[in-house]
Amino acid sequence: MKKTPVSFSSQTENPNMPGVLDISPEELAQKLDSVHIIDVRRPEEYTGELGHIKGSTLIVLDTIPMNIDSIPKDEPVVFICKGGGRSAQATAFAKQSGCQHVFNMTGGMLLWNKLALPVNKST
């Protein structure tokens, strides 16, 4: 199902990656059905103690360039990782590759869990 662009009131410029927009986990949790979520952690992290967001797709950061064609260019995509660093890199790469509505989730799965937002622990 095609997802139409969505706006995030929590979006701010990433302090370490110029041009990358960060959004809050709280707002993402409210808009899960409106975005594609790509988790860029390693498989053992995805199924590990922090779990993952239901409906997210695992594409390890190192493989983003080989999988860039599977990332929607004109639909909203939010990248996540453990703490927000790797996902910011993925967001920057996707933006440079022509993806228009890409965002980084602030704080990664560490903050998502700290806020007690829902997680999946199975594959």
C-alpha angles and dihedrals in degrees: 000000000000114000118213121223113278129198124229119210089197095058116129134166112271108247093219103035116051112220094020116118119213123206130192123257089230093059092043089053089057093049103039093125091054099056144050111239119209118190111203099190126112117275093253090054092048091057095031133100096297091052122198139266113273111255094021121137120226114226110159112229093242090057098048093099091054091046100041091112090061091058113089111247098201103030129080114272127182119197120208137181137158099293108358102265102096092040090053088055090049091048091052092049093048091049091050088049093058104269106143107194106041126144140179121226111231116237096008123224091328090067093037089058093042088056089051093237116163119281137185117219099185127075 
